[in-house]
Amino acid sequence: MYAIVDIETTGGFAGNNGITEIAIFIHDGETIVDEYSTLINPGMPIPRYITGLTGISYEMVETAPRFSEVAGEIYQWLNNRVFIAHNVQFDYSFVKYALEQEGFSFRPKKLCTVRLSRKVYPGQRSYSLGNLCESLEIPITDRHRATGDARATAILFDRILRAQPEVIRQMLKHRSREDMLPPNLSREEFEDLPEAPGVYYFLDAHGAVIYVGKAVNIKKRILGHFGGTAKGRRNQYMRNEVHRITYELTGNELVALVLESQEIKRLWPKYNQAQKRPVSAWGIHTYEDRDGLIRLQVGKNARGLQACASFHSHAEAWHYLLGQIREFSLCPKLTGIQKSAGACYDYATGGCKGACVLEEPAEEYNARVREMLSSWNTQEESYLIVGEGREQDEHAVILVEDGVYSGFGFCHKEISFTNTDQVREVIKPAQPTPEINQYLHSHRYHQGMEIISI
């Protein structure tokens, strides 16, 4: 049995919007056998542009039941049936969220009539419900109202079922992942994605890049954007706009990070926000206390306050410092990570030498702090970072000159370099960004990489 669903809502994101209308048509595999519909009071204002689109005003739903009042009834209509909608992930995300808020566990099989139509009716100028119904001469009344759209979707599904039932059977197979993919992205294009490190690009219907990301496993990461665990307003909006995905392999994570940053600055995609924000807002700062111990503290960067290292966020600086504490055996209390009175917690477990309670001489402890700080100071160094390339016999090479990123490239593993002129022949020159410099100076991204001074 199939349940063809359409909803109207107060906005595009289930987490902070509500359902204003729902319609369900039941199809038994032969024909439409039953239907259900109701207006729903969302318990929040309905924006004017939504009223303009759907015709549903708050006055219309003011006396309608809340979702909590009809949740059990709706669950009975949907339970143990295949959930079908036009752009199914949108409708499903709202219904699933609303049902689970009322204590119902809802994990149905799903089918998307956009994806079904792309397979059964290829070459359409548009796969929006209105345009598709016009092209296929499917009657549609009360456009942008749940009952009208659900009835048209049910007729569309019935035609698909009669024309190519094997397509539906294939999509319902376990692990087909069809329902997780964006409605306008072909499964063939998704299946062709590599399971390797690189940078990927989401393109809209006009070929414009709307998002750039990096991944250690491109296919797995992209499925994470749109799979069942994917959450957030951005992912829901992106999935409706993605028509194509392209990629560039990098061989390793560090080069992927570098290329991602370059491409975000070059293309300025609409859904990339992190690297558009002001950079280096947080830093790790040092001072010497009255016992002569060098202390470290994560804090906001300010004019006149020199940071030893800068980061986008407090969390990034915090986690980086945690790694450095372990690497250089520093005291969590003297680095601001622990706020305990007396000795740090690590001292009690034997993980710290006791500088915080003056059992370790200040000069010995400070020597390790200075060693750590020295490892961050690469302002005048020129070096190569060499790691795995895109193919088995290839190296990826990143060039840093006088502490500044110059570019990256790829070369055969048998090639060795003795000076920067040789390296420039295989790299593509590029402008540094604050993000790239942080990646190159961060030890946590150098696993499996070789540092070669030149």
N, C-alpha and C positions, 0 to 999 in steps of 0.2 A: 504494500500500500504506500502511496505517495501523498505527502502534504505539501501543496503549493502555497507559498506564503508571500504576502506583501505587507509592509508596515509603513506608516508615516510617523515621523519623529520631530522633535524640537530642534535637532541639530545632527551633525555627522559623526559624533563620537559617543559610544554607549556609556562610557564611564561618567559623563556629566550631562547627559541628555535623557529624555524620556520618550516613550511610545505614545502617540496620540490616536492611532487607529491601527487595527490589525484585521486582516482577512485571510482565511484559510480555505482552500478548495481541496477536497479529498478525491484522489484518482486511484481506482482499483487495478490499474493496468489495462483496462478496457475502455473506461469512460469516467467522467466526473460523476461521483455518486452523492456528494454532500458538500455543504459549505457553511462557513461560520464567519461572522464579522461583528465588530463592535468598535465604537469610539472609546477612548481611554483618557481619563484625566491624568496628565503627566505630573501633576503636583508642582508645576513650575510655569512661568510665562512662556507663551509661544511667540517667537520673534516675528516681526511684521513681514520679513521677506519669506518666512516659511508659510505664513497665512496667505501671502500673495501667490505662492507656488501651489499650495494644496487646497486652499479655500477653507482650511480648518482654523477657526479662531478659538480663543480661550472661552468665549461665551458658549460655543458649541459643545465643549467638553466639560464645562464647569459641573454639570450634573451627571456626567458619565462615570462609570465605576473606575476606581483606581486599579492599577494592575494587580495589586495584592488581592483584590476582591474577585478577580477572574483568573488568577494564575492557575488554580487547580483545574479549571475548565479548559483553559488553553493547553495545559500540559496533557490532558486526556486526548485532545484533538491531535497533538503532535507525537505523543509517545509511541514508540515502536513503528514509526513511519519514516520514510526517507524525506528529509527536509529539502525542499526545492524552492529556489527563488532566482530572480534575475539579478545577478551580482550577489550570490548567496551569502558571502561572508559578511556583507553589511547587515542584512536582515537577521542572519544567525547570531551575530555578535550582540545585537540588542535583545533578542528573545532569550538567548542563553543567559546573558547578564541579569535580565529581569527575573527569569525563573529561578536562577541560583540565589538571588537576593531573597526569594521566598522559600528557600530550602529545598528546591527541586534539583536533582542531578540530571543534566541534560547533555547527552553525547550522541546525537543521532548520526547516521550516514547522511551525506549532503550531496546535492547535485546543483550545478550552476547552469541556468539556461543560456547565459552568455557564452560559456565555454562549449556547451553542447551545440549551440547555433553556429559557432565558428567552425566546428567539425562537419556538421551536416549541411550547412548553407554557407560554404566558403565564398569569399569575394564580395560580401555585402559592403556597401559604402559606409555603413555604421551598424553597430550591434546594440545601440541603445534600444530600449523596449519600444518606444514610439516609432523610430525609423524602421526597426525590424518588422513590426506589425504592419506598417504601411507597405513595405516591400513585399511581404508575404500575404498581404490582403487578409490580415487577421483583424476582426473588428475590435476596437478598443474605445470604451466610453469612460467618462469620469477619470480622465488622465490625471495622474498624481493623487488619486484617492485609492485607498488600499483595495477595495472591492473591484474597482475597474481594472487596476493594474494586475491584481492576482488572477482575475478571470482571463485576461489576455495571456498572462504567463501560463496558465493552465492549458489554454488552447494551443499555445506554442509547444508546450511539453508534449501534449497529445500527438501533435503532428510529428515531432521528432521521434517519439516512441513508435509510431506506426511506420515511419520512413526508414529508420535505422536503429532497431532495438539493440543491436550488438554494441553500438557506441555507448549506450546507457549501461549495459552489462559490464563493459570494459572500465568505465569510470567508477563503477561501484565496487570493483575488485579491491580487496584489502591492499593498502599501501600504494594505491595508484597516485595519491597526493593531488589529484585534479582539483579537489575543492579548496586546497590550500593556496593554489597559485592565483596571481592576479587575473581577473577575467579576460583581459586583452592580451595576455602573454600565452603563446602556444606552448604546449607541453614539450614538443620537440625541441624548442629553443632552450627550455629549462633543462631537459635531459642532456643536451650537448654541453652544458656548463662543466668546467673542469673541477675536480676535487683537489685543488692545488692552491698555493699562495698566490695572491695577486690583488689587483684593483678592479672593481666592477662599476659599471655605469648604468643607471636607470634612465631610459629615454621615453619621452612622451609621444603622443600621436604625431607630432610635427618633427620628431627627431631631436628635440632639445634635451640636453642632459639636465635632469631634475634632482639627481642624487649621485654622489660618488662615495664608495665605501671600500674598505680593505678587508681581507680575510686570509686566514691560514688555509681554509678550505672554502673556496668560493661558493660551490653549490650548497653546502651545508649552511653557510652564513645567509645566503639569499632565502633559503627555505625558512630560516629563523625569522626573517623579516615578516613573512606572510603566513607561517604555520599556525597551528592551533594555540601555541603559547605566545604568539606575537600580540603585544598590547600597545596602546598609545595612539593618540590622535594622529601623529605623523604617519605611522605605518598604515593606518586605515585610509588616510587620504592618498598616500603614495600608491597603494595597490590599485586604486581606480584609475590612476594616470599612467601607470607603467604599460608600455606597449612593446618595448624591446629591452634586452639587456646585452650589453657588450662588456668585454673585459680585456685586461692585459696581465699576463703572467709575470711574476717577479722572482720566483724561485725561493724567496724567504720572506719572513714577516717584516724585517727592518726595511727592506727596499719597498715593500708594499706600503708601509707607513709613510716613507719619504715621498713616493709617487702620489699617494692619496693627498698629502698636504699640497704638493705642487698643483695637482689637478683642481682641488677646491679653490685655490687662489686664482687659477687660470680661468675656470669655468663659472665660478660663483653660483653653484646650483641652489635652487630655491629651498630644498629640504635639508641642506647642510647648514647647521646652525652653530655647532661647537667652535669651529675655527673662524667664524665670523665675529665672535665676541672678542672684546679686548683681551689680548694675550698677556701672560706673565703677571696676573693679578696677585698671585701668592708666591711667597718665597721662603727659603730656609735661611734664617739669620743666626749670627753668632755673637756671643758676648762672654766676657770673663767675670766669674763671680768673685766674692771676697775671699774664697779659699784658693783662688788661682786656677780653678777648673774652667775649661772652655765649655760653655753650654750652647745648645742649639734650640731653636724655636721656630715652628711654622707660624707664619703670620702674613698679613697683607703687605704688599710692597707699597712704599710711600716715598715721596720725594725726599731725598737726602738720606734715605736708609738703604744701604747697599746690601743686596741679597747675595748669598753664595751660590744659589741656584733658584731659578724661577719656574713657575708652573701655572697651568690654567686654573686649577681649583685647589681648595684646601685638601680634598681627598687625594688628589694626585700627588701633592707634596708629602702628605702624611704617609701614603703607601710607599713612596720612594724612600723616605727616611727610614721606615721600618726595615726595608731591605738592606739599607746601609748599616743600620745598627747590628743586624745579624752578621754582615760581611766583615765589619771591622771591630766586632765585640765591644760595642759602646753601651753605655748605661741608659736604659729607657727613661729614667727619671731626669737625667742631665740633658736629654734631647727633647724633653717636653712631651714625650709619649705617655708617660705615667705621671699621675699627680699625687702619688701616695706620700704620706708623712713618713719620715725616716727613710730606711733603705728601700730601693726599688724591689718589685716582686721577684725579678730575676735573681737578685742577690740571695734570697731565701732558698731558691732552688739550685744554686750553684752556677747559674748562667751569667753572672756578672762578678767582676773582681772587687766590687765594693768601693768604687771611687765616690759614690754618692754618700757614703758614710765614712769617708776619709781613710779607708783601709788600704786603698791603692794610692801610691804617690801621684800627685797631680801631674808631674812631668811625664810619667809613664802613660797615664790616661790621655793627656793632651797630645802625646806623640801619635797615638792612633787617630785622634780627631784630625790632626794636621795631615796625616797620611790620606785620610778620606778626602779632606778638602783639596789636597793636591791632585787627587785622581779626578776631581771635577774640573780642574783648571787646565784646559787644553787650548787656551786662547792663541798661543803662538806655535802650536804643534801642527805639522803636516803629516798626514798618515792615510793609509788605505784601510777600509773595512771590507774584508773579503768573505763571501759566504756562498751558499749553494745557488746555482743558476737555474734557469728554466729547464735545462736538459742535463742528462747525466754527466756529460763531459764539459760542462760550462760552469764558470764562476760568475757571480755577481760582484761588482766592484763599486764601492762608494769612495769618492775622493774628498778629503777635507784638507784645505790649504790654509795654513796660519790660523787654524781653529775655526775656519768658515767652510761650510758645505759648498762644493763646487759642482757636483753632479754625480750621476751613476751610469753604469753601462754593464755590458756582458762581454766575456772573452773566454777563449778555450782554457781549460785548466792547465795546460802545459806552458802557457805564457807566464813569464815572471817580469816584474817591473823593478827598475832601479832608480827611476826619476819620474817627476811629475809629467814631463813632456810625453813620455810613453803612455802614461795613464790617460792623458787628454785625448789620445787617438781613439780610445774605445768608449769614453763616456760622452754623454750628451750634457753639455753645460746647462746649469739651471741656477736660478736665484735662491738663496737660502730663505727660510722662514723661521720665526721663533720656534714653531713646533718642531721643525726638522732638526734644529740645533739641539733641542731638548732630547729628541730621540737618539741622536748620535752621541750625546754625552751621558746617556743613561745606560748603566751596566745591564739592566734587566732585559734590554733588547739585543744584547750581544751574544746570547747563547748560540753556540754553533758557528760564531763568526770569528775571524782572525784579524787582529789589529797589526798592521805593518807600518812602521815608521819609514818615511822617505825624505 
